[in-house]
Structures are given as structure tokens and as C-alpha cells.
Amino acid sequence: MRLSALGALLLLLPACFGGNGPNLTESGKGKPRISVRFPATVESGSVHEAVVRVSNPGPGDINVLAIAFSLVGPDPGATEFPAPLVALGARRTNESIVSVSPEPTGISDQATVYTFGPLDGAPRLPTGGSITITFVLKVPEGPGSAANSIQAYDGHEIDRAQGVRLATEVRS
């Protein structure tokens, strides 16, 4: 009995401390870590900063960092979809995004993917490095939930992606 309990403990111990499995790609490169800071409650039509912080624990540099906004489903237990904080744009402009700092080196046609290329020939996000990107967002009109998913990934290796939910409650 004691031996089987010890065996089970040894099998479960790596799960308690995480391991590198889900944070590494099949090629062995590390996925970035991403977090976002945004007010939990905002006024309809107001403007606020979404501060996105991305770090690269490695292994492997990220030469081109991509930040993508995508639509999300309802919160757990909810039945209605939230309004997008960042809706689709057109011709590389987006009414939801007032400004981006630092300046991106590329913007998708729908203005939902922003890329940040190498600086002076050096990788944009070297192993062990981090970057803070500020998106100034115009909140949608009308009350209710508003949300997006934000993904950070290597622009040359999309499987090196991680994402977080950006959500707020909009008051009228």
C-alpha cells in the first residue's frame, strides 16, 4: 500500500510544478508569456489604455512579435456573446484602436494583427527579454460585456502562441 501511494505521488509530482510540456513547441522553442492590464469597468464610448506585456522565457529568440485580437465567446455561465473591444477594421485602420506604442512595423488589412519586427537587426524579443505594448482603445457604445482574446506569437512560428482574455463591463 505504501509503495503504491509513493508511486502515485511520484507520477503526480511533475503535474504540481508544471513542467515545460505545454510551454514548448514540438521543435523545443518556448512560447511567450502574455498579460494585459485594462479597467474592469468603463464608460460607454470612453478611451482607455490596454497595456500588454509579453516576455520570452525561451528557449529561442522571437524575431518578429505578433499581437492579434480575436473575438471570444460568452463568459462561463453566460449565454450572450460580449461586444468586441477591438472589432474588425478595414484597410489597416480600426476605429477601436486610437493608437499603438511602440509603433508596429506591420498591420493586417483588418487591423487586428500588429507585428513588431527586429530592432537594428536584433530580435524584437530575445530569450529572457520582455516588451510592453500599449493599445489605446475606444470602448464600444452601449452597456454590457465587451471582450477580445489577445494572442502573442512568433510571426515566423505561429505555434509559438499564447493568449489571454481582455474583458470589461461597459456602463452607459
Backbone as CSV, one residue per row, in Angstrom:
resi,resn,N_x,N_y,N_z,CA_x,CA_y,CA_z,C_x,C_y,C_z
1,MET,0.828,-1.194,0.000,0.000,0.000,0.000,0.872,1.257,0.000
2,ARG,1.877,1.284,0.910,2.749,2.450,0.969,3.520,2.630,-0.329
3,LEU,3.920,1.521,-0.950,4.677,1.585,-2.183,3.820,2.145,-3.325
4,SER,2.540,1.717,-3.409,1.685,2.230,-4.491,1.361,3.709,-4.261
5,ALA,1.218,4.131,-3.015,0.974,5.548,-2.724,2.190,6.376,-3.108
6,LEU,3.383,5.851,-2.813,4.610,6.550,-3.184,4.735,6.636,-4.705
7,GLY,4.379,5.557,-5.405,4.416,5.553,-6.871,3.456,6.580,-7.454
8,ALA,2.255,6.674,-6.900,1.281,7.659,-7.381,1.782,9.069,-7.131
9,LEU,2.394,9.296,-5.982,2.939,10.613,-5.668,4.025,11.000,-6.664
10,LEU,4.894,10.064,-6.990,5.962,10.355,-7.946,5.405,10.647,-9.337
11,LEU,4.313,9.988,-9.712,3.697,10.252,-11.009,3.018,11.618,-11.050
12,LEU,2.426,12.034,-9.935,1.688,13.294,-9.888,2.568,14.502,-9.588
13,LEU,3.736,14.299,-9.015,4.603,15.402,-8.628,4.936,16.356,-9.782
14,PRO,5.279,15.868,-10.978,5.567,16.815,-12.067,4.359,17.690,-12.416
15,ALA,3.150,17.171,-12.300,1.959,17.965,-12.606,1.799,19.127,-11.628
16,CYS,2.246,18.958,-10.412,2.134,20.021,-9.415,3.045,21.206,-9.738
17,PHE,4.143,20.946,-10.385,5.108,22.002,-10.648,5.139,22.445,-12.098
18,GLY,4.210,21.968,-12.889,4.054,22.480,-14.245,4.867,21.757,-15.292
19,GLY,6.165,21.720,-15.206,6.960,21.153,-16.276,6.974,22.079,-17.482
20,ASN,7.688,21.710,-18.520,7.807,22.556,-19.694,6.938,22.111,-20.853
21,GLY,6.257,20.979,-20.737,5.482,20.429,-21.839,4.627,21.434,-22.581
22,PRO,3.591,22.021,-21.981,2.695,22.891,-22.730,3.315,24.239,-23.108
23,ASN,4.422,24.608,-22.526,5.047,25.892,-22.828,6.136,25.792,-23.888
24,LEU,6.313,24.600,-24.457,7.298,24.397,-25.516,6.593,23.868,-26.762
25,THR,7.098,24.265,-27.921,6.577,23.731,-29.176,7.212,22.373,-29.437
26,GLU,6.736,21.694,-30.469,7.328,20.407,-30.826,8.797,20.550,-31.198
27,SER,9.173,21.726,-31.715,10.577,21.959,-32.081,11.438,22.306,-30.871
28,GLY,10.810,22.445,-29.683,11.557,22.737,-28.464,11.704,24.206,-28.141
29,LYS,11.061,25.079,-28.917,11.138,26.515,-28.636,10.041,26.918,-27.658
30,GLY,10.359,27.932,-26.842,9.430,28.375,-25.810,8.348,29.300,-26.341
31,LYS,7.192,29.233,-25.697,6.080,30.122,-26.024,6.169,31.372,-25.156
32,PRO,5.751,32.516,-25.693,5.815,33.749,-24.899,4.800,33.729,-23.769
33,ARG,5.018,34.573,-22.796,4.045,34.793,-21.712,3.415,36.146,-21.969
34,ILE,2.097,36.241,-21.789,1.387,37.479,-22.083,0.444,37.817,-20.941
35,SER,0.364,39.102,-20.638,-0.615,39.603,-19.665,-1.138,40.929,-20.190
36,VAL,-2.325,41.317,-19.729,-2.914,42.584,-20.163,-3.544,43.265,-18.962
37,ARG,-3.397,44.576,-18.936,-3.989,45.391,-17.870,-4.992,46.349,-18.522
38,PHE,-6.246,46.308,-18.038,-7.320,47.143,-18.576,-8.349,47.300,-17.465
39,PRO,-9.036,48.459,-17.394,-10.030,48.640,-16.323,-11.140,47.592,-16.383
40,ALA,-11.608,47.162,-15.220,-12.681,46.165,-15.136,-14.030,46.750,-15.524
41,THR,-14.199,48.044,-15.318,-15.445,48.737,-15.650,-15.092,50.052,-16.334
42,VAL,-15.799,50.361,-17.438,-15.533,51.579,-18.204,-16.847,52.214,-18.638
43,GLU,-16.772,53.470,-19.034,-17.943,54.187,-19.550,-18.073,53.954,-21.056
44,SER,-19.293,53.864,-21.533,-19.587,53.699,-22.952,-18.907,54.795,-23.774
45,GLY,-18.190,54.402,-24.825,-17.540,55.361,-25.715,-16.268,55.997,-25.191
46,SER,-15.833,55.630,-23.988,-14.623,56.228,-23.414,-13.361,55.614,-24.032
47,VAL,-12.209,56.194,-23.730,-10.924,55.758,-24.274,-10.021,55.340,-23.111
48,HIS,-9.406,54.141,-23.239,-8.552,53.606,-22.170,-7.370,52.861,-22.767
49,GLU,-6.303,52.765,-21.978,-5.115,52.020,-22.386,-5.248,50.543,-22.022
50,ALA,-4.951,49.678,-22.990,-4.761,48.250,-22.747,-3.256,48.041,-22.776
51,VAL,-2.676,47.768,-21.626,-1.226,47.611,-21.520,-0.907,46.114,-21.594
52,VAL,-0.271,45.736,-22.686,0.056,44.334,-22.960,1.531,44.123,-22.670
53,ARG,1.820,43.142,-21.830,3.219,42.818,-21.510,3.490,41.404,-22.006
54,VAL,4.552,41.277,-22.807,4.940,39.988,-23.359,6.385,39.718,-22.960
55,SER,6.628,38.528,-22.443,8.001,38.129,-22.129,8.304,36.829,-22.862
56,ASN,9.580,36.610,-23.113,10.033,35.426,-23.827,10.960,34.622,-22.922
57,PRO,10.411,33.592,-22.257,11.259,32.785,-21.380,12.219,31.877,-22.141
58,GLY,11.977,31.733,-23.461,12.836,30.878,-24.270,12.517,29.416,-24.056
59,PRO,13.285,28.569,-24.616,14.426,28.861,-25.477,13.978,29.382,-26.847
60,GLY,14.855,30.171,-27.463,14.630,30.702,-28.794,14.190,32.148,-28.797
61,ASP,14.892,32.973,-29.580,14.515,34.373,-29.749,13.243,34.472,-30.585
62,ILE,12.521,35.589,-30.438,11.386,35.904,-31.299,11.804,37.120,-32.120
63,ASN,12.038,36.898,-33.416,12.490,37.988,-34.284,11.365,38.956,-34.604
64,VAL,10.185,38.420,-34.933,9.014,39.240,-35.228,7.911,38.837,-34.255
65,LEU,7.521,39.775,-33.397,6.462,39.529,-32.429,5.142,39.970,-33.047
66,ALA,4.146,39.096,-32.995,2.810,39.435,-33.483,1.842,39.479,-32.305
67,ILE,0.989,40.494,-32.300,-0.086,40.623,-31.316,-1.393,40.638,-32.111
68,ALA,-2.286,39.697,-31.810,-3.531,39.560,-32.558,-4.730,39.644,-31.620
69,PHE,-5.753,40.365,-32.067,-7.022,40.460,-31.352,-8.028,39.567,-32.074
70,SER,-8.781,38.759,-31.316,-9.814,37.931,-31.935,-11.068,37.950,-31.077
71,LEU,-12.175,37.543,-31.688,-13.461,37.519,-30.995,-13.483,36.362,-30.004
72,VAL,-14.304,36.489,-28.973,-14.429,35.441,-27.964,-15.890,35.095,-27.752
73,GLY,-16.099,33.951,-27.140,-17.445,33.516,-26.799,-17.888,34.098,-25.475
74,PRO,-19.063,33.692,-25.032,-19.607,34.209,-23.767,-18.754,33.790,-22.565
75,ASP,-18.860,34.570,-21.501,-18.243,34.192,-20.229,-18.876,32.893,-19.754
76,PRO,-18.169,32.109,-18.922,-18.767,30.885,-18.382,-20.090,31.200,-17.683
77,GLY,-21.114,30.462,-18.026,-22.436,30.648,-17.427,-23.302,31.670,-18.143
78,ALA,-22.710,32.468,-19.043,-23.470,33.479,-19.783,-23.948,32.881,-21.106
79,THR,-24.968,33.489,-21.698,-25.486,32.998,-22.969,-25.255,33.980,-24.110
80,GLU,-25.003,35.252,-23.796,-24.804,36.255,-24.838,-23.318,36.487,-25.087
81,PHE,-22.996,36.676,-26.358,-21.621,36.998,-26.723,-21.308,38.432,-26.308
82,PRO,-20.092,38.689,-25.814,-19.727,40.070,-25.489,-19.485,40.869,-26.768
83,ALA,-19.676,42.160,-26.684,-19.311,43.038,-27.798,-17.790,43.023,-27.906
84,PRO,-17.242,43.100,-29.116,-15.778,43.143,-29.218,-15.241,44.508,-28.800
85,LEU,-14.187,44.496,-27.989,-13.474,45.744,-27.706,-12.736,46.197,-28.954
86,VAL,-12.158,45.240,-29.670,-11.483,45.518,-30.934,-12.229,44.740,-32.017
87,ALA,-13.034,45.463,-32.787,-13.779,44.854,-33.886,-12.892,44.801,-35.125
88,LEU,-13.373,44.161,-36.172,-12.625,44.133,-37.425,-12.565,45.526,-38.033
89,GLY,-11.424,45.863,-38.573,-11.252,47.119,-39.276,-11.167,46.862,-40.769
90,ALA,-10.687,47.841,-41.502,-10.507,47.706,-42.948,-9.367,48.620,-43.385
91,ARG,-8.658,48.200,-44.417,-7.563,48.988,-44.989,-6.546,49.446,-43.933
92,ARG,-6.207,48.521,-43.027,-5.191,48.734,-41.992,-5.550,49.821,-40.982
93,THR,-6.839,50.136,-40.866,-7.280,51.074,-39.832,-8.404,50.421,-39.046
94,ASN,-8.521,50.840,-37.798,-9.518,50.243,-36.921,-10.058,51.334,-35.999
95,GLU,-11.350,51.568,-36.049,-11.961,52.605,-35.210,-11.821,52.302,-33.724
96,SER,-11.623,51.035,-33.373,-11.483,50.640,-31.972,-10.118,51.002,-31.396
97,ILE,-9.106,51.119,-32.262,-7.739,51.369,-31.801,-7.339,52.797,-32.147
98,VAL,-7.169,53.614,-31.106,-6.804,55.024,-31.277,-5.322,55.152,-31.597
99,SER,-4.475,54.392,-30.876,-3.027,54.437,-31.119,-2.364,53.187,-30.555
100,VAL,-1.120,52.972,-31.009,-0.308,51.837,-30.556,1.094,52.357,-30.291
101,SER,1.662,51.967,-29.141,3.017,52.365,-28.807,3.750,51.179,-28.178
102,PRO,4.912,50.809,-28.699,5.662,51.424,-29.780,4.955,51.200,-31.124
103,GLU,5.417,51.936,-32.109,4.850,51.866,-33.455,5.074,50.469,-34.036
104,PRO,4.019,49.808,-34.542,4.211,48.488,-35.154,4.913,48.610,-36.502
105,THR,5.589,47.538,-36.911,6.228,47.518,-38.228,5.278,46.998,-39.292
106,GLY,4.165,46.394,-38.863,3.169,45.893,-39.806,1.801,45.818,-39.159
107,ILE,0.749,45.983,-39.992,-0.642,45.910,-39.537,-1.406,45.113,-40.581
108,SER,-2.224,44.151,-40.140,-3.022,43.360,-41.076,-4.087,44.230,-41.729
109,ASP,-4.640,43.759,-42.838,-5.673,44.517,-43.551,-6.867,44.838,-42.652
110,GLN,-7.252,43.910,-41.772,-8.389,44.129,-40.863,-7.991,44.885,-39.599
111,ALA,-6.716,45.232,-39.493,-6.186,45.971,-38.335,-6.494,45.274,-37.024
112,THR,-6.312,43.936,-37.038,-6.468,43.153,-35.811,-5.187,42.402,-35.456
113,VAL,-4.188,42.423,-36.340,-2.881,41.806,-36.072,-1.816,42.876,-36.281
114,TYR,-0.984,43.055,-35.258,0.078,44.060,-35.269,1.395,43.331,-35.095
115,THR,2.363,43.633,-35.965,3.664,42.986,-35.852,4.723,44.011,-35.464
116,PHE,5.701,43.518,-34.730,6.809,44.328,-34.228,8.086,43.592,-34.612
117,GLY,8.770,44.103,-35.647,9.932,43.432,-36.209,11.207,43.724,-35.457
118,PRO,12.307,43.156,-35.969,13.611,43.323,-35.327,13.995,44.798,-35.180
119,LEU,14.778,45.081,-34.145,15.305,46.432,-33.912,16.794,46.426,-34.207
120,ASP,17.213,47.226,-35.164,18.630,47.326,-35.525,19.248,45.956,-35.772
121,GLY,18.482,45.070,-36.417,18.969,43.737,-36.748,18.908,42.732,-35.613
122,ALA,18.568,43.166,-34.406,18.471,42.262,-33.258,17.035,41.747,-33.133
123,PRO,16.849,40.547,-32.579,15.500,40.023,-32.401,14.630,41.000,-31.590
124,ARG,13.358,41.102,-31.938,12.454,42.009,-31.218,12.274,41.563,-29.774
125,LEU,12.269,40.243,-29.558,12.091,39.718,-28.206,13.076,38.574,-27.975
126,PRO,14.311,38.918,-27.557,15.303,37.867,-27.322,14.919,37.000,-26.121
127,THR,15.517,35.833,-26.053,15.288,34.953,-24.909,15.585,35.708,-23.620
128,GLY,14.654,35.666,-22.675,14.805,36.371,-21.407,14.320,37.808,-21.448
129,GLY,13.960,38.310,-22.618,13.525,39.699,-22.753,12.022,39.864,-22.592
130,SER,11.597,41.117,-22.479,10.168,41.426,-22.389,9.912,42.766,-23.074
131,ILE,8.656,43.002,-23.417,8.242,44.233,-24.066,6.857,44.604,-23.550
132,THR,6.608,45.899,-23.434,5.289,46.409,-23.077,4.765,47.183,-24.279
133,ILE,3.571,46.821,-24.713,2.931,47.479,-25.847,1.608,48.054,-25.350
134,THR,1.379,49.328,-25.635,0.164,49.996,-25.181,-0.751,50.256,-26.371
135,PHE,-1.951,49.699,-26.285,-3.001,49.944,-27.270,-4.012,50.872,-26.610
136,VAL,-4.242,52.036,-27.179,-5.269,52.940,-26.675,-6.554,52.567,-27.410
137,LEU,-7.548,52.106,-26.638,-8.777,51.572,-27.211,-9.966,52.477,-26.940
138,LYS,-10.832,52.607,-27.933,-12.108,53.297,-27.763,-13.145,52.227,-27.475
139,VAL,-13.788,52.336,-26.323,-14.764,51.363,-25.854,-16.034,51.464,-26.710
140,PRO,-16.679,50.326,-27.021,-17.903,50.381,-27.816,-19.027,51.124,-27.093
141,GLU,-19.968,51.620,-27.881,-21.144,52.310,-27.338,-22.116,51.282,-26.763
142,GLY,-22.819,51.662,-25.724,-23.851,50.799,-25.135,-23.337,49.972,-23.985
143,PRO,-24.206,49.669,-23.036,-23.809,48.902,-21.858,-23.709,47.405,-22.145
144,GLY,-22.964,46.719,-21.284,-22.833,45.266,-21.375,-21.386,44.836,-21.339
145,SER,-21.182,43.544,-21.543,-19.829,42.986,-21.559,-19.158,43.285,-22.883
146,ALA,-17.850,43.539,-22.829,-17.036,43.713,-24.025,-15.744,42.933,-23.804
147,ALA,-15.303,42.212,-24.819,-14.119,41.366,-24.641,-13.487,41.001,-25.977
148,ASN,-12.243,40.602,-25.904,-11.468,40.018,-27.002,-10.478,39.039,-26.401
149,SER,-9.919,38.226,-27.236,-8.755,37.443,-26.884,-7.559,38.156,-27.504
150,ILE,-6.453,38.187,-26.785,-5.217,38.755,-27.328,-4.184,37.633,-27.327
151,GLN,-3.615,37.380,-28.507,-2.572,36.369,-28.616,-1.250,37.036,-28.944
152,ALA,-0.194,36.495,-28.366,1.174,36.901,-28.691,1.848,35.678,-29.286
153,TYR,2.538,35.868,-30.426,3.218,34.739,-31.039,4.390,35.203,-31.898
154,ASP,5.242,34.235,-32.210,6.360,34.483,-33.111,5.788,34.583,-34.521
155,GLY,6.016,35.689,-35.195,5.474,35.897,-36.532,5.947,34.895,-37.562
156,HIS,7.014,34.158,-37.275,7.524,33.147,-38.192,7.182,31.738,-37.743
157,GLU,6.697,31.585,-36.510,6.341,30.264,-35.969,5.055,30.413,-35.163
158,ILE,3.926,30.330,-35.854,2.637,30.602,-35.219,2.319,29.621,-34.090
159,ASP,2.961,28.439,-34.081,2.716,27.503,-32.989,3.333,27.977,-31.676
160,ARG,4.122,29.042,-31.732,4.672,29.648,-30.507,3.715,30.750,-30.050
161,ALA,2.491,30.383,-29.703,1.453,31.361,-29.359,0.889,31.092,-27.969
162,GLN,0.552,32.182,-27.294,-0.172,32.143,-26.022,-1.166,33.293,-26.054
163,GLY,-2.265,33.147,-25.340,-3.268,34.199,-25.334,-3.895,34.417,-23.971
164,VAL,-4.533,35.575,-23.831,-5.271,35.922,-22.622,-6.576,36.600,-23.035
165,ARG,-7.519,36.605,-22.137,-8.799,37.264,-22.377,-8.731,38.695,-21.851
166,LEU,-9.153,39.627,-22.682,-9.266,41.043,-22.311,-10.756,41.320,-22.196
167,ALA,-11.229,41.631,-21.004,-12.667,41.819,-20.799,-12.936,42.989,-19.882
168,THR,-14.092,43.621,-20.082,-14.526,44.726,-19.243,-16.045,44.785,-19.250
169,GLU,-16.591,45.514,-18.315,-18.034,45.767,-18.264,-18.238,47.235,-18.646
170,VAL,-19.079,47.470,-19.644,-19.312,48.818,-20.145,-20.593,49.363,-19.525
171,ARG,-20.482,50.560,-18.913,-21.642,51.253,-18.336,-22.050,52.382,-19.278
172,SER,-23.365,52.710,-19.279,-23.803,53.821,-20.146,-23.690,55.145,-19.433
